Amino acid sequence: MLTPTRRTLLVSTLGLLLLALSASAIAKPSNKWRLEFSGNAESDGEIVIRVLPEGGEAIETTTSVNKGLSENHVARAVVEAMQAQLPGDVYHVERDDGEDVLVKRHHGQPDFDIQVVSNTVKDVRNKQQRE
């Protein structure tokens, strides 16, 4: 028999799992995504971004960020890392407005979803939106 604490933990975990599954079920791929970064890096850390092409294998990119970088420099580091780690004949990655990163598919390539899997850089926030 489950204790009340374990029952609450189980129900919470199941709820989060269902929420994650429903979010992935309604995800809508796009040909272009904007990643907006804000805040200065108050610690060293990593930003892991997953690119999920329709009908293809997911690709994870990892960006190392040093403490003290501004949001514009964080975006530059993400662009450089993604350019080095994604196939250049499939994706184009560039910076826009200083703190934004645009990820676009090349013509003829499949639409894709993008997820920030983890961000261990203190005070750097991000938001992704379909373009």
N, C-alpha and C positions, 0 to 999 in steps of 0.2 A: 504494500500500500504506500502511496506517495504522501510525503508530508506536505502541509500547506505551502511551504516555501518551494519545495521541488515542483509541486503542481503549478504554482505561479510561474516559475522559471520555464517549465515545459510549455505552458500556454503562450507565454511571451515569445519563446523561440519559434514555436509553430506559426504564430502570427507574423513574425518578421519574415519567416520563410515564405509564407503565402504572399506577403507584400512584395518580396523580391521576385517571386515567380510571376505575379500579375504585372509587375512593372516591366519585366523582360518580355512578356507576352504582348504588351501594347507598344513596345519600342518600335519606332518608325525610322528606318534607315534614311539617310540623306546623301546627296552628292557632295555636301560641304558642311563643315562644323566650325563653330567659333568657340574657343576656350578663352574665357576672360579671367585674368589673374589680377588679384588685388592684395595689397599689404606687402610689407617688407619682411624679408626672411630674418626671423629672430633666432633661428637655429640652423645648423646643418641638417640636411635631410634628403629625401628622395621623393619624386613624384612619378608614380607608375600609371601609365595611360594605356588602355586596351583599345585597339581598333578591330572591329568585327565586320568584315565584308560579308555581304549576303552570299550564302553558299560557299564560303571559304573559311580558312583557318584564322583564328584570332591571332593578332600580333600584339605583344606587350612591349612598350618602350619604357625605359627608365632614365630619368633625368636626375643627376646629382646637383644639389643646390647648396651653395655655401652661405653661411650666416652673413648677414649684412647686405645681401643683394636687394635692390629695389624691385618692384613688380615688373618694370620694364626689362630688367636684367634677368629676372626669373623667366619671363616669356621668351627672351632671346635664348636662354639655356634650353628651354623646352623645344624651341624650333630646331636648334642645332642637334639635339639628341634625336628628335623624331626624324630629321633629314638623314641622319646617319643610320638609323635603325629600321626605317620603313623602306620598301622598294621604291626607288625614285621613278620607275616607269609606271607605277600604279598611283602614287600619291604625290601631291605638291603641298609643301608646308611653308608658310610664311608668317611674318609678324604684321599686325595691323594695329594702328592707333597706339603703338608702343607696348601696351600691356595685353593685347589680344593675340591669339595664335589662330590662324586659319588653316584647316586641313581640308584639302579638296582631292577628289578623285580625278584622274585623267580621263578624258573622253574614251568611252568604250569599256571602262572598268565598272565593277558593280558598286552600287550605293553601299554605305556602311554605317554602323553605329559606332559611337565612341564613348568610353567610360573612363573616368578617373578612378582607378582601382584603389589607390592609396596615396596619401600625401602626409609625410612625416615632417614637413617644414612648418615650424611654429609661426603663426600669424599670416601665412600665405593662404588665401582663400581662392577658390576657383568655381566657375560656373560654366557649364557647356550648353550651347544652344544650337539647334538646327538652323541652317541658313537657307 
